[in-house]
Amino acid sequence: MSAMLDEPMQTIERPVPRSQRGPAAAHVTTAYGMWLFLLSDIVMFAAFFAAFVVLRDHTAGGPAGRDLFERHTVLVETACLLFSSFSCALQGLGVEYRNKTVTCASAAVTLLLGAAFMVLELSEFTQMIADGAGPGRSAFLSGFFALVGLHGIHVACGMLWLLVMLAQVATLGFSPKVVRRLLCFNLFWHALDIVWVGVFTVVYLGAFT
């Protein structure tokens, strides 16, 4: 009996639950953080959309959207951004198959289409301001410039981001960090295209309904 009491007690080791095993893998935390950023960005755009909808009839006796917007220019802008989403998807396939030629070529097309979009949008803003329809003319124009300009700033930042990623692909190749950043860029760019569909529908199409 005493010999049994002298023996050390054996402990049973149970597997630690996955949720308690420490920090998650880098690709999990990166994707989680990117989705949080995109959701917060969508909330901000939603506030700007709401402000524009409230203010779009407050023209203070000035021009309304029907008098200012040129349909063919807006259609070209939309086509540029939607086709850039397609080239961005091709870029994602190039990253998935670690094909540097496809990745860089499709990224270059995305940049060109994004640049064309920015040129058209800036020319539209410049013409409106030259005609006396700047953001200070009425509450409607303040909401318009705030919403469409916010989207344009995002596009410009996305283009800068893509240029940095191309430099990293050229110097670092398809390292895990570079691949994660490229995939995050794809999410960001596609989100901008979705937001533009909302801008096109609410701002431009809404002006002619």
Residue, then its C-alpha position, 0 to 999 in steps of 0.5 A: m500500500s505504501a509503495m503505491l502511495d510513493e509512486p508519482m501520480q500520472t497526469i493526462e495531457r489533453p490537446v490544447p484547443r485550436s483557439q488557445r494555441g497562440p497567434a494565428a498564421a500570418h496569412v490569417t491575421t493579414a486577411y482578417g485585418m484587410w477585411l476589417f479595413l474594407l468594412s470600415d471603409i464601406v461604412m465611411f462610403a455609406a455615410f457619404f452616400a447618405a449625405f449626398v442623397v439628402l443634399r442632391d436636391h439642394t441646388a440653391g438655384g444652381p445647376a443640377g446633375r442633369d445639367l452638368f453630367e455628360r453621359h458618354t464620359v461617365l460611361v467611359e469612366t465606368a468601362c475603364l474601371l470595370f475592365s481594370s477589375f478584370s485585369c486585376a483578376l488576371q493579375g491574381l491568377g498570375v500571382e496564384y501560378r507564380n507567373k511574373t509575366v502575367t502578373c506584371a502585364s495585367a498589373a500594367v493594364t490595371l494601372l493604365l485603365g486606372a490612370a485613364f479613369m483618373v484623367l477623365e474624372l479630373s477633367e470632369f471636375t476641372q470643367m465643372i469648376a471652370d463653369g462655376a459649379g464648384p463644391g462651394r456653389s451648392a449643397f448638392l455640389s458639395g456632396f457630389f465632390a465629397l463622394v466622387g472625390l473620396h472614391g477618386i482618392h482611393v483609386a489614386c492610392g490604389m495605383l500607388w500601392l500597385l506601383v510599390m507592389l510591382a517594385q517588390v515583385a521585381t526585387l523580391g519575387f513571389s515571397p509570402k509577404v509579397v503574395r499576401r500584399l498582392l492579394c490584399f490589393n486585389l480585394f481593395w481594388h475590387a471593393l473600389d469597383i463595387v463602390w463605383v457601381g453605387v456611385f454610377t447608379v446613385v449619382y449619375l443615373g439618379a440625375f436623369t431619373 
